[in-house]
Amino acid sequence: MVDIINPYVENHRQTLDPENPRDFLDVMLIEVEKNADPGSCFDPIIGPYTIVNSMIDLFIAGMETTSSSLLYTFLYLLHHPEVQVKVHQEIDKVRALIKQLSHK
């Protein structure tokens, strides 16, 4: 995970504009740059590790909640075929609308 996240952190570090943070990662980098308190998790030595660990936590948490939501959705649809039919009808309506709009 660290090897995946480090290039993103480095890219953000190189393109960082402290006056215009783009996202959470930029805000964390700004905190590390301005914090000199050796007891802080944003100090220049510990800060980079804090950033990578936070990004890993967010990535894993996002994957887990998404997979759990999909699992329970499919389980619900499996046990409620009448809802499954409604979902399928709605998908068909959207497909028809997209097809209609793409011909204009």
C-alpha contacts under 8 A as a table, 3 or more apart, distances in Angstrom:
res1	aa1	res2	aa2	distance
1	M	4	I	5.12
1	M	5	I	6.25
1	M	56	I	6.84
2	V	5	I	5.18
2	V	6	N	5.82
2	V	52	V	6.81
2	V	56	I	7.69
3	D	6	N	5.57
3	D	7	P	7.32
4	I	7	P	6.63
4	I	8	Y	7.71
5	I	8	Y	5.44
5	I	9	V	6.40
5	I	52	V	6.76
5	I	55	M	7.29
5	I	56	I	7.59
6	N	9	V	5.04
6	N	10	E	6.08
6	N	52	V	7.08
7	P	10	E	5.04
7	P	11	N	6.05
8	Y	11	N	5.08
8	Y	12	H	6.15
9	V	12	H	5.12
9	V	13	R	6.07
9	V	25	L	7.36
9	V	52	V	7.72
10	E	13	R	4.92
10	E	14	Q	6.21
11	N	14	Q	5.21
11	N	15	T	6.25
12	H	15	T	5.20
12	H	16	L	5.57
12	H	25	L	7.43
12	H	26	D	6.63
13	R	16	L	5.20
13	R	26	D	7.65
13	R	29	L	6.92
16	L	21	P	7.32
16	L	26	D	6.62
17	D	20	N	5.41
17	D	21	P	6.26
18	P	21	P	5.89
18	P	26	D	7.72
18	P	30	I	6.20
21	P	24	F	7.89
21	P	26	D	5.26
21	P	27	V	6.03
22	R	25	L	7.95
22	R	26	D	6.11
22	R	27	V	7.97
23	D	26	D	5.41
23	D	27	V	6.56
24	F	27	V	5.12
24	F	28	M	6.30
25	L	28	M	5.15
25	L	29	L	6.23
25	L	51	I	7.41
25	L	55	M	7.96
26	D	29	L	5.05
26	D	30	I	6.17
27	V	30	I	5.12
27	V	31	E	6.30
28	M	31	E	5.08
28	M	32	V	6.34
28	M	42	F	7.95
28	M	51	I	6.60
29	L	32	V	5.13
29	L	33	E	6.22
29	L	51	I	7.61
30	I	33	E	5.10
30	I	34	K	6.25
31	E	34	K	5.32
31	E	35	N	5.86
31	E	42	F	6.31
32	V	35	N	5.30
32	V	36	A	7.94
32	V	42	F	4.73
32	V	43	D	5.76
32	V	44	P	5.82
32	V	47	G	5.53
32	V	48	P	7.53
33	E	36	A	7.95
33	E	44	P	6.92
35	N	40	S	7.79
35	N	42	F	6.15
35	N	43	D	5.45
35	N	44	P	7.15
36	A	43	D	5.38
36	A	44	P	6.69
37	D	40	S	5.49
37	D	42	F	7.84
37	D	43	D	5.67
38	P	43	D	5.51
38	P	44	P	7.97
39	G	43	D	7.16
40	S	43	D	5.37
40	S	46	I	7.98
41	C	46	I	5.80
41	C	47	G	5.62
41	C	50	T	6.47
42	F	45	I	7.96
42	F	46	I	6.25
42	F	47	G	4.04
42	F	48	P	7.70
42	F	50	T	7.03
43	D	46	I	5.59
43	D	47	G	5.09
44	P	47	G	5.34
44	P	48	P	7.17
45	I	48	P	6.84
45	I	49	Y	7.99
46	I	49	Y	5.48
46	I	50	T	6.28
47	G	50	T	4.94
47	G	51	I	6.22
48	P	51	I	5.12
48	P	52	V	6.37
49	Y	52	V	5.21
49	Y	53	N	6.04
50	T	53	N	5.18
50	T	54	S	6.02
51	I	54	S	5.17
51	I	55	M	6.23
52	V	55	M	5.14
52	V	56	I	6.21
53	N	56	I	5.07
53	N	57	D	6.14
54	S	57	D	5.02
54	S	58	L	6.19
55	M	58	L	5.13
55	M	59	F	6.07
56	I	59	F	5.08
56	I	60	I	6.06
57	D	60	I	5.32
57	D	61	A	5.90
58	L	61	A	5.10
58	L	62	G	5.96
59	F	62	G	5.21
59	F	63	M	6.28
60	I	63	M	5.10
60	I	64	E	6.14
61	A	64	E	5.18
61	A	65	T	6.20
62	G	65	T	5.41
62	G	66	T	6.11
63	M	66	T	5.25
63	M	67	S	6.09
64	E	67	S	5.26
64	E	68	S	6.03
65	T	68	S	5.12
65	T	69	S	6.01
66	T	69	S	5.16
66	T	70	L	6.21
67	S	70	L	5.17
67	S	71	L	6.03
68	S	71	L	5.03
68	S	72	Y	6.24
69	S	72	Y	5.36
69	S	73	T	6.09
70	L	73	T	4.99
70	L	74	F	6.15
71	L	74	F	5.36
71	L	75	L	6.12
72	Y	75	L	4.90
72	Y	76	Y	5.94
73	T	76	Y	5.13
73	T	77	L	6.19
74	F	77	L	5.02
74	F	78	L	6.01
75	L	78	L	5.02
75	L	79	H	6.42
76	Y	79	H	5.29
76	Y	80	H	6.09
77	L	80	H	4.99
77	L	81	P	6.12
77	L	83	V	6.39
77	L	84	Q	5.39
78	L	81	P	6.33
78	L	84	Q	7.61
80	H	83	V	5.56
80	H	84	Q	6.52
81	P	84	Q	4.72
81	P	85	V	6.24
82	E	85	V	5.20
82	E	86	K	6.58
83	V	86	K	5.05
83	V	87	V	6.21
84	Q	87	V	5.14
84	Q	88	H	6.19
85	V	88	H	5.08
85	V	89	Q	6.17
86	K	89	Q	5.04
86	K	90	E	6.22
87	V	90	E	5.14
87	V	91	I	6.26
88	H	91	I	5.08
88	H	92	D	6.22
89	Q	92	D	5.04
89	Q	93	K	6.25
90	E	93	K	5.04
90	E	94	V	6.27
91	I	94	V	5.16
91	I	95	R	6.16
92	D	95	R	5.07
92	D	96	A	6.16
93	K	96	A	5.13
93	K	97	L	6.19
94	V	97	L	5.02
94	V	98	I	6.11
95	R	98	I	5.13
95	R	99	K	6.09
96	A	99	K	5.08
96	A	100	Q	6.07
97	L	100	Q	4.99
97	L	101	L	6.10
98	I	101	L	5.12
98	I	102	S	6.02
99	K	102	S	5.19
99	K	103	H	6.52
100	Q	103	H	5.50
100	Q	104	K	7.05
101	L	104	K	5.44
